[in-house]
Structure formats: structure tokens, C-alpha cells
């Protein structure tokens, strides 16, 4: 009888762990909406490379606005996608010299 109780409790613990893992995975793939702010200083030669990157991530970019200035420019991207996909975009943007990148995301529920 005691062995059956132990097996039962062990099964409950495994199911709890599995459920917790599934819930975490669902949170990871949950869609987000947000804004990515980009400040470009100095060299405007990176705009061609940024445009290629914007095309690569066009599936998550739903809006874009650029404000050119003499010594710097500001670009805002409105994005909708998974955290993983949005983070991939901000990570690649962050590798450019002369760019400052910040993002703010929220859930879509």
C-alpha cells in the first residue's frame, strides 16, 4: 500500500513538472506588440544594411517612422511577434556601430 502511494505521489510530481514546463513554453511563444526605438548617430552608410535587416524581419514590422536630423536620426518600429523573433531583430540591430536600440513590449491580451 505504501509503495502505491509513493508511486502515485511521484506521478503527481512528474505531471506538475510537465504542466509547468508546458505553461512556460506557451508564455515564450505568446505574441507581443511593442516599439523599437533606434537612434542613428554619424555615418548614414549603415542605412542600406539596416534596410536589408528590416526586409528580413518584415513579417514582424507593422509600422515604421523615421525622423532625419543633421547629426543623428531617430527611427521607430512598431512590431508584432514572438519575444524570440523581436529579440532577434533587436540583437542584430545592436551589433551595428553608431546605433542605440531600445525596445518596449507588452502582451496582446
DSSP file (Angstrom, degrees, kcal/mol; ACC not computed):
  #  RESIDUE AA STRUCTURE BP1 BP2  ACC     N-H-->O    O-->H-N    N-H-->O    O-->H-N    TCO  KAPPA ALPHA  PHI   PSI    X-CA   Y-CA   Z-CA
    1    1 A X     >        0   0    0      0, 0.0     4,-1.7     0, 0.0     5,-0.1   0.000 360.0 360.0 360.0 -43.3    0.0    0.0    0.0
    2    2 A X  H  >  +     0   0    0      1,-0.2     4,-2.1     2,-0.2     5,-0.1   0.858 360.0  54.8 -65.0 -35.8    2.8    2.5    0.9
    3    3 A X  H  > S+     0   0    0      1,-0.2     4,-2.6     2,-0.2    -1,-0.2   0.903 106.2  51.4 -65.3 -40.7    4.6    1.7   -2.4
    4    4 A X  H  > S+     0   0    0      1,-0.2     4,-2.5     2,-0.2    -1,-0.2   0.892 109.4  50.4 -63.3 -39.4    1.4    2.6   -4.4
    5    5 A X  H  X S+     0   0    0     -4,-1.7     4,-2.8     2,-0.2    -1,-0.2   0.907 111.0  48.9 -64.3 -41.2    1.1    5.9   -2.5
    6    6 A X  H  X S+     0   0    0     -4,-2.1     4,-2.5     2,-0.2    -2,-0.2   0.923 112.4  47.7 -64.6 -44.4    4.7    6.7   -3.3
    7    7 A X  H  X S+     0   0    0     -4,-2.6     4,-2.3     2,-0.2    -2,-0.2   0.905 112.5  50.1 -62.4 -40.9    4.3    5.9   -7.0
    8    8 A X  H  X S+     0   0    0     -4,-2.5     4,-2.2     2,-0.2    -2,-0.2   0.930 112.3  46.0 -63.5 -46.5    1.1    8.0   -7.0
    9    9 A X  H  X S+     0   0    0     -4,-2.8     4,-2.2     1,-0.2    -2,-0.2   0.888 111.6  52.5 -63.8 -38.8    2.8   11.0   -5.4
   10   10 A X  H  X S+     0   0    0     -4,-2.5     4,-2.2     1,-0.2    -1,-0.2   0.902 108.9  50.1 -63.3 -41.0    5.8   10.6   -7.8
   11   11 A X  H  X S+     0   0    0     -4,-2.3     4,-2.5     2,-0.2    -2,-0.2   0.895 109.2  51.7 -64.5 -40.4    3.4   10.6  -10.8
   12   12 A X  H  X S+     0   0    0     -4,-2.2     4,-2.5     2,-0.2    -2,-0.2   0.916 109.2  50.0 -62.6 -43.1    1.7   13.8   -9.5
   13   13 A X  H  X S+     0   0    0     -4,-2.2     4,-2.4     2,-0.2    -2,-0.2   0.911 111.2  49.1 -62.3 -42.9    5.1   15.5   -9.1
   14   14 A X  H  X S+     0   0    0     -4,-2.2     4,-2.5     2,-0.2    -2,-0.2   0.919 112.1  47.9 -63.5 -43.4    6.0   14.5  -12.7
   15   15 A X  H  X S+     0   0    0     -4,-2.5     4,-2.7     2,-0.2    -2,-0.2   0.888 110.9  51.7 -64.4 -38.8    2.7   15.8  -14.1
   16   16 A X  H  X S+     0   0    0     -4,-2.5     4,-2.5     2,-0.2    -2,-0.2   0.926 111.1  47.5 -62.7 -44.6    3.1   19.0  -12.2
   17   17 A X  H  X S+     0   0    0     -4,-2.4     4,-2.3     2,-0.2    -2,-0.2   0.919 112.8  49.0 -62.2 -44.0    6.6   19.5  -13.6
   18   18 A X  H  X S+     0   0    0     -4,-2.5     4,-2.4     2,-0.2    -2,-0.2   0.913 111.7  48.7 -62.5 -44.2    5.3   18.7  -17.1
   19   19 A X  H  X S+     0   0    0     -4,-2.7     4,-2.5     1,-0.2    -1,-0.2   0.911 111.1  50.4 -62.2 -43.4    2.4   21.1  -16.8
   20   20 A X  H  X S+     0   0    0     -4,-2.5     4,-2.1     2,-0.2    -2,-0.2   0.904 110.5  50.1 -61.4 -42.5    4.8   23.9  -15.5
   21   21 A X  H  X S+     0   0    0     -4,-2.3     4,-2.1     2,-0.2    -2,-0.2   0.910 110.8  49.0 -63.0 -43.6    7.1   23.3  -18.5
   22   22 A X  H  X S+     0   0    0     -4,-2.4     4,-2.3     1,-0.2    -2,-0.2   0.909 109.8  51.8 -63.7 -42.5    4.2   23.5  -21.0
   23   23 A X  H  X S+     0   0    0     -4,-2.5     4,-1.9     1,-0.2    -1,-0.2   0.900 109.5  49.8 -61.5 -40.8    3.0   26.7  -19.4
   24   24 A X  H  X S+     0   0    0     -4,-2.1     4,-1.8     1,-0.2    -1,-0.2   0.901 110.0  50.5 -65.1 -40.3    6.4   28.3  -19.7
   25   25 A X  H  X S+     0   0    0     -4,-2.1     4,-1.6     1,-0.2    -2,-0.2   0.897 108.8  51.9 -64.5 -40.2    6.7   27.3  -23.3
   26   26 A X  H  X S+     0   0    0     -4,-2.3     4,-0.6     1,-0.2    -1,-0.2   0.876 107.8  52.2 -64.2 -36.9    3.3   28.8  -24.1
   27   27 A X  H >< S+     0   0    0     -4,-1.9     3,-0.6     1,-0.2    -1,-0.2   0.880 107.1  54.0 -64.4 -37.0    4.4   32.1  -22.4
   28   28 A X  H 3< S+     0   0    0     -4,-1.8    55,-0.7     1,-0.2    56,-0.5   0.866 112.4  42.0 -65.7 -36.6    7.5   32.1  -24.6
   29   29 A X  H 3< S+     0   0    0     -4,-1.6    -1,-0.2    53,-0.1    -2,-0.2   0.453  85.5 121.5 -93.1   0.9    5.5   31.8  -27.8
   30   30 A X  S << S-     0   0    0     -4,-0.6    53,-0.6    -3,-0.6     2,-0.1  -0.392  70.5-109.1 -63.9 138.1    2.8   34.2  -26.8
   31   31 A X  E     -A   82   0A   0     51,-0.1    77,-0.9    -2,-0.1     2,-0.3  -0.389  35.7-165.9 -71.5 145.3    2.6   37.1  -29.2
   32   32 A X  E     -AB  81 107A   0     49,-3.1    49,-2.2    75,-0.2     2,-0.4  -0.894   9.7-154.9-126.2 157.2    3.8   40.6  -28.2
   33   33 A X  E     +AB  80 106A   0     73,-2.4    73,-2.3    -2,-0.3     2,-0.3  -0.980  34.3 123.0-128.8 145.8    3.3   44.0  -29.6
   34   34 A X  E     -AB  79 105A   0     45,-2.2    45,-2.5    -2,-0.4     2,-0.4  -0.965  49.5 -88.7-175.3-169.8    5.7   46.9  -29.0
   35   35 A X  E     -AB  78 104A   0     69,-2.1    69,-2.3    -2,-0.3     2,-0.5  -0.970  18.5-156.0-128.2 141.0    8.0   49.6  -30.2
   36   36 A X  E     -AB  77 103A   0     41,-2.5    41,-2.4    -2,-0.4     2,-0.5  -0.981  14.0-156.3-115.0 121.4   11.7   49.5  -31.0
   37   37 A X  E     -AB  76 102A   0     65,-3.1    65,-2.3    -2,-0.5     2,-0.4  -0.853  10.6-173.0-100.2 131.5   13.4   52.9  -30.8
   38   38 A X  E     -AB  75 101A   0     37,-2.9    37,-2.9    -2,-0.5     2,-0.5  -0.988   9.8-165.7-127.7 128.0   16.6   53.4  -32.8
   39   39 A X  E     -AB  74 100A   0     61,-2.4    61,-2.0    -2,-0.4     2,-0.5  -0.969   9.4-161.2-112.5 124.0   19.0   56.4  -32.7
   40   40 A X  E     -AB  73  99A   0     33,-3.1    33,-2.4    -2,-0.5     2,-0.4  -0.916   8.1-170.2-107.4 122.3   21.5   56.6  -35.5
   41   41 A X  E     -A   72   0A   0     57,-2.5     2,-0.4    -2,-0.5    31,-0.2  -0.904  51.0 -25.3-113.4 140.8   24.5   58.8  -35.0
   42   42 A X  S    S+     0   0    0     29,-1.8    -2,-0.1    -2,-0.4    56,-0.0  -0.469 107.9  62.4  73.2-119.3   27.0   59.8  -37.6
   43   43 A X    >   -     0   0    0     -2,-0.4     3,-0.6     1,-0.2    -2,-0.1  -0.187  49.2-172.5 -56.6 118.7   27.5   57.5  -40.5
   44   44 A X  G >   +     0   0    0      1,-0.2     3,-1.7     2,-0.1     4,-0.2   0.425  67.6  94.1 -88.7   0.9   24.4   57.2  -42.6
   45   45 A X  G >  S+     0   0    0      1,-0.3     3,-0.7     2,-0.1     4,-0.5   0.675  72.3  67.6 -66.5 -16.8   26.1   54.4  -44.7
   46   46 A X  G <> S+     0   0    0     -3,-0.6     4,-2.7     1,-0.2    -1,-0.3   0.565  75.0  88.5 -79.6  -6.1   24.5   51.8  -42.4
   47   47 A X  H <> S+     0   0    0     -3,-1.7     4,-2.3     1,-0.2    -1,-0.2   0.854  84.8  52.8 -62.6 -34.0   21.1   52.6  -43.7
   48   48 A X  H <> S+     0   0    0     -3,-0.7     4,-1.8    -4,-0.2    -1,-0.2   0.922 111.6  45.8 -65.6 -43.3   21.4   50.1  -46.6
   49   49 A X  H  > S+     0   0    0     -4,-0.5     4,-1.9     2,-0.2    -2,-0.2   0.888 112.5  50.7 -66.8 -38.8   22.3   47.4  -44.2
   50   50 A X  H  X S+     0   0    0     -4,-2.7     4,-2.8     1,-0.2    -2,-0.2   0.903 107.5  53.9 -64.5 -39.7   19.5   48.3  -41.8
   51   51 A X  H  X S+     0   0    0     -4,-2.3     4,-2.3     1,-0.2    -2,-0.2   0.893 106.8  51.6 -62.1 -39.8   17.1   48.3  -44.7
   52   52 A X  H  X S+     0   0    0     -4,-1.8     4,-2.1     2,-0.2    -1,-0.2   0.910 111.2  48.3 -60.8 -41.6   18.2   44.7  -45.5
   53   53 A X  H  X S+     0   0    0     -4,-1.9     4,-1.7     2,-0.2    -2,-0.2   0.901 109.0  52.4 -66.4 -41.2   17.6   43.8  -41.9
   54   54 A X  H  < S+     0   0    0     -4,-2.8    -1,-0.2     1,-0.2    -2,-0.2   0.889 109.9  49.7 -61.8 -38.4   14.1   45.4  -42.0
   55   55 A X  H >< S+     0   0    0     -4,-2.3     3,-1.3     1,-0.2    -1,-0.2   0.894 107.7  53.7 -65.9 -39.4   13.3   43.4  -45.1
   56   56 A X  H 3< S+     0   0    0     -4,-2.1     3,-0.3     1,-0.3    -1,-0.2   0.842 117.5  37.1 -62.3 -33.7   14.4   40.2  -43.3
   57   57 A X  T >X S+     0   0    0     -4,-1.7     3,-1.9     1,-0.2     4,-1.2   0.037  77.7 120.6-107.5  24.7   12.1   40.9  -40.4
   58   58 A X  T <4  +     0   0    0     -3,-1.3    -1,-0.2     1,-0.3    -2,-0.1   0.706  63.8  71.5 -64.0 -18.4    9.2   42.4  -42.4
   59   59 A X  T 34 S+     0   0    0     -3,-0.3    -1,-0.3     1,-0.2    -2,-0.1   0.734 109.8  30.6 -69.4 -20.7    7.0   39.7  -41.0
   60   60 A X  T <4 S+     0   0    0     -3,-1.9    20,-2.4    25,-0.1     2,-0.7   0.573  98.3  91.1-112.6 -13.0    7.0   41.3  -37.6
   61   61 A X  E  <  +C   79   0A   0     -4,-1.2    18,-0.2    18,-0.2     3,-0.1  -0.751  41.1 166.7 -87.1 114.8    7.4   45.0  -38.5
   62   62 A X  E     +     0   0A   0     16,-2.7     2,-0.3    -2,-0.7    17,-0.2   0.520  65.2  11.8-105.9  -7.5    3.9   46.5  -38.9
   63   63 A X  E     -C   78   0A   0     15,-1.3    15,-2.7     2,-0.0     2,-0.3  -0.969  58.4-170.8-165.2 152.2    4.9   50.2  -38.9
   64   64 A X  E     -C   77   0A   0     -2,-0.3     2,-0.4    13,-0.2    13,-0.2  -0.994   2.6-178.0-150.0 139.6    8.0   52.4  -39.3
   65   65 A X  E     -C   76   0A   0     11,-2.3    11,-2.9    -2,-0.3     2,-0.4  -0.995   7.3-165.8-139.2 133.5    8.7   56.1  -38.9
   66   66 A X  E     -C   75   0A   0     -2,-0.4     2,-0.5     9,-0.2     9,-0.2  -0.951   7.3-166.6-120.6 140.3   12.0   57.9  -39.4
   67   67 A X  E     -C   74   0A   0      7,-3.3     7,-2.1    -2,-0.4     2,-0.2  -0.902  16.6-154.9-124.6 100.3   13.0   61.4  -38.4
   68   68 A X  E     +C   73   0A   0     -2,-0.5     2,-0.3     5,-0.2     5,-0.2  -0.531  16.4 175.4 -78.7 141.1   16.2   62.5  -40.1
   69   69 A X        -     0   0    0      3,-0.9    -2,-0.0    -2,-0.2     0, 0.0  -0.816  42.4-102.7-131.8 173.7   18.4   65.2  -38.4
   70   70 A X  S    S+     0   0    0     -2,-0.3    -1,-0.1     1,-0.2     3,-0.1   0.952 116.2  16.7 -67.7 -49.8   21.7   66.6  -39.4
   71   71 A X  S    S+     0   0    0      1,-0.2   -29,-1.8   -30,-0.1     2,-0.3   0.527 134.9  14.5-102.6  -8.1   23.9   64.8  -36.9
   72   72 A X  E     -A   41   0A   0    -31,-0.2    -3,-0.9     2,-0.0     2,-0.3  -0.987  59.6-149.5-159.0 161.6   21.5   62.0  -35.9
   73   73 A X  E     -AC  40  68A   0    -33,-2.4   -33,-3.1    -2,-0.3     2,-0.4  -0.959   9.5-145.5-134.1 153.6   18.3   60.3  -37.0
   74   74 A X  E     -AC  39  67A   0     -7,-2.1    -7,-3.3    -2,-0.3     2,-0.4  -0.971  13.9-174.4-121.2 137.4   15.6   58.5  -35.0
   75   75 A X  E     -AC  38  66A   0    -37,-2.9   -37,-2.9    -2,-0.4     2,-0.4  -0.995   5.2-164.5-129.2 133.8   13.7   55.5  -36.2
   76   76 A X  E     -AC  37  65A   0    -11,-2.9   -11,-2.3    -2,-0.4     2,-0.5  -0.977   3.8-164.9-118.8 135.3   10.7   53.9  -34.5
   77   77 A X  E     -AC  36  64A   0    -41,-2.4   -41,-2.5    -2,-0.4     2,-0.6  -0.966  10.4-150.5-115.8 130.0    9.5   50.4  -35.5
   78   78 A X  E     -AC  35  63A   0    -15,-2.7   -16,-2.7    -2,-0.5   -15,-1.3  -0.901  28.4-172.5 -96.0 124.7    6.1   49.1  -34.4
   79   79 A X  E     -AC  34  61A   0    -45,-2.5   -45,-2.2    -2,-0.6     2,-0.3  -0.862  23.0-172.8-124.2 153.0    6.5   45.3  -34.1
   80   80 A X  E     +A   33   0A   0    -20,-2.4     2,-0.3    -2,-0.3   -47,-0.2  -0.937  43.9  83.6-143.6 118.5    4.2   42.3  -33.5
   81   81 A X  E    S-A   32   0A   0    -49,-2.2   -49,-3.1    -2,-0.3     2,-0.1  -0.975  76.0 -42.1 176.3-169.3    5.6   38.9  -33.0
   82   82 A X  E  >  -A   31   0A   0     -2,-0.3     4,-2.5   -51,-0.2     5,-0.3  -0.431  51.4-115.6 -78.2 157.9    7.1   36.4  -30.5
   83   83 A X  H  > S+     0   0    0    -55,-0.7     4,-2.7   -53,-0.6     5,-0.2   0.892 117.2  55.3 -58.4 -39.7    9.6   37.6  -28.0
   84   84 A X  H  > S+     0   0    0    -56,-0.5     4,-1.7     1,-0.2    -1,-0.2   0.921 110.3  43.3 -60.8 -45.6   12.2   35.3  -29.7
   85   85 A X  H  > S+     0   0    0      2,-0.2     4,-1.7     1,-0.2    -2,-0.2   0.904 115.7  47.4 -70.0 -42.1   11.7   36.9  -33.1
   86   86 A X  H  X S+     0   0    0     -4,-2.5     4,-2.5     1,-0.2     5,-0.2   0.902 111.6  51.4 -66.2 -40.5   11.6   40.5  -31.8
   87   87 A X  H  X S+     0   0    0     -4,-2.7     4,-2.6    -5,-0.3    -1,-0.2   0.859 105.5  56.2 -64.3 -35.2   14.7   39.9  -29.7
   88   88 A X  H  X S+     0   0    0     -4,-1.7     4,-2.0    -5,-0.2    -1,-0.2   0.915 109.3  46.7 -62.4 -41.9   16.5   38.5  -32.8
   89   89 A X  H  X S+     0   0    0     -4,-1.7     4,-2.4     2,-0.2    -2,-0.2   0.950 114.3  45.2 -64.9 -49.6   15.8   41.8  -34.6
   90   90 A X  H  X S+     0   0    0     -4,-2.5     4,-2.3     1,-0.2    -2,-0.2   0.870 111.7  54.2 -64.8 -34.9   16.9   44.0  -31.7
   91   91 A X  H  X S+     0   0    0     -4,-2.6     4,-0.5    -5,-0.2    -1,-0.2   0.919 110.4  45.1 -63.3 -43.7   20.0   41.8  -31.2
   92   92 A X  H >< S+     0   0    0     -4,-2.0     3,-0.8     1,-0.2     4,-0.3   0.883 112.9  50.8 -68.6 -37.6   21.1   42.2  -34.8
   93   93 A X  H >< S+     0   0    0     -4,-2.4     3,-1.6     1,-0.2    -1,-0.2   0.894 103.6  60.0 -64.2 -38.4   20.4   45.9  -34.7
   94   94 A X  H 3< S+     0   0    0     -4,-2.3    -1,-0.2     1,-0.3    -2,-0.2   0.661  93.8  65.7 -64.6 -16.6   22.5   46.2  -31.6
   95   95 A X  T << S+     0   0    0     -3,-0.8    -1,-0.3    -4,-0.5     2,-0.2   0.631  79.8  99.0 -81.3 -13.8   25.5   44.9  -33.4
   96   96 A X  S X  S-     0   0    0     -3,-1.6     3,-1.0    -4,-0.3     2,-0.2  -0.544  78.4-122.3 -74.1 136.3   25.7   48.0  -35.7
   97   97 A X  T 3  S+     0   0    0     -2,-0.2     3,-0.1     1,-0.2   -51,-0.1  -0.580  95.6  26.0 -73.0 140.1   28.2   50.6  -34.7
   98   98 A X  T 3  S+     0   0    0      1,-0.3   -57,-2.5    -2,-0.2     2,-0.4   0.508  97.1 112.7  86.9   5.0   26.6   54.0  -34.2
   99   99 A X  E <   -B   40   0A   0     -3,-1.0     2,-0.5   -59,-0.2    -1,-0.3  -0.893  47.0-163.4-111.7 141.9   23.2   52.7  -33.2
  100  100 A X  E     -B   39   0A   0    -61,-2.0   -61,-2.4    -2,-0.4     2,-0.4  -0.994  17.8-170.2-116.1 129.1   21.4   52.9  -29.9
  101  101 A X  E     +B   38   0A   0     -2,-0.5     2,-0.3   -63,-0.2   -63,-0.2  -0.976  12.7 167.6-128.2 131.2   18.5   50.4  -29.7
  102  102 A X  E     -B   37   0A   0    -65,-2.3   -65,-3.1    -2,-0.4     2,-0.3  -0.982  11.3-165.7-136.2 149.1   15.8   50.2  -27.0
  103  103 A X  E     -B   36   0A   0     -2,-0.3     2,-0.4   -67,-0.2   -67,-0.2  -0.971  10.9-165.3-136.6 153.8   12.5   48.2  -27.0
  104  104 A X  E     -B   35   0A   0    -69,-2.3   -69,-2.1    -2,-0.3     2,-0.3  -0.986  17.8-178.4-136.8 125.5    9.3   48.1  -25.0
  105  105 A X  E     -B   34   0A   0     -2,-0.4     2,-0.3   -71,-0.2   -71,-0.2  -0.878   8.4-177.5-125.5 154.6    6.9   45.2  -25.4
  106  106 A X  E     -B   33   0A   0    -73,-2.3   -73,-2.4    -2,-0.3     2,-0.0  -0.963  33.6 -97.1-143.3 161.7    3.5   44.2  -23.9
  107  107 A X  E     -B   32   0A   0     -2,-0.3   -75,-0.2   -75,-0.2   -76,-0.0  -0.322  25.2-130.9 -75.3 163.9    1.3   41.2  -24.3
  108  108 A X              0   0    0    -77,-0.9    -1,-0.1     1,-0.2   -76,-0.1   0.146 360.0 360.0-103.0  18.8   -1.7   41.2  -26.7
  109  109 A X              0   0    0      0, 0.0    -1,-0.2     0, 0.0    -2,-0.0   0.471 360.0 360.0 -94.8 360.0   -4.4   40.0  -24.3
